[in-house]
Amino acid sequence: MTLEVGRDCEWTDIIGQVFHVIEFDRAGTIIRPNGAVKAKSFFKPYGYLLVESPILNQPARLPIVHRDDFLLATSVFDEPQLLEVIKEQELLVTYVPKRKLPRGMAGTSHALHYVITPRGTLDRYYGQDFISVHMANPAPEKIFGTLVWDGLLRVQVNPHPEM
């Protein structure tokens, strides 16, 4: 059984934590020719990311509940060149909402921030010297740079994250 954020653990438990994206599940969501995103159900997430991180003891499903977060994921997984890049490097994600609603939900703005980094970045971030520090006081900006909620949203690339 895979842990699911929002069902098996609270969104507040993962705010600012960093995860390695293993898989992207579209959950039946389609992008129409006019660019409109149509989820399979109004009551279900647009999709899921299967993620792993040293802060969890098992892989987890991270629901994609905002259209822009879904489009950011497809911008990587629908691009063959980027798929090859993330096989050699790491696609990382963090959940940081602009405003937090009860239970840590993001409300109307997107909250998933993505970055492509060299392989081993997540291990260095949560390495022996940092695991307790970054678990208690997440600092995703060290890897993701400035987090963006409005304007041009894109998957960042950081070839030299500073820990």
Stockholm file with secondary structure:
# STOCKHOLM 1.0

chainA/1-163         MTLEVGRDCEWTDIIGQVFHVIEFDRAGTIIRPNGAVKAKSFFKPYGYLLVESPILNQPARLPIVHRDDFLLATSVFDEPQLLEVIKEQELLVTYVPKRKLPRGMAGTSHALHYVITPRGTLDRYYGQDFISVHMANPAPEKIFGTLVWDGLLRVQVNPHPEM
#=GR chainA/1-163 SS CCEEBTTTBCGGGTBTCEEEEEEEECTTCEECTTSCEECSCTTSCSEEEEEECTTSSSCEEEEECSHHHHHHHHHHHTCHHHHHHHHHSEEEEEECCSSCCGGGCCTTSCCEEEEEECTTHHHHHTSTTTHHHHHHSCCTHHHHCSCCCSSSCCCEECSSCCC
#=GC SS_cons         CCEEBTTTBCGGGTBTCEEEEEEEECTTCEECTTSCEECSCTTSCSEEEEEECTTSSSCEEEEECSHHHHHHHHHHHTCHHHHHHHHHSEEEEEECCSSCCGGGCCTTSCCEEEEEECTTHHHHHTSTTTHHHHHHSCCTHHHHCSCCCSSSCCCEECSSCCC
//
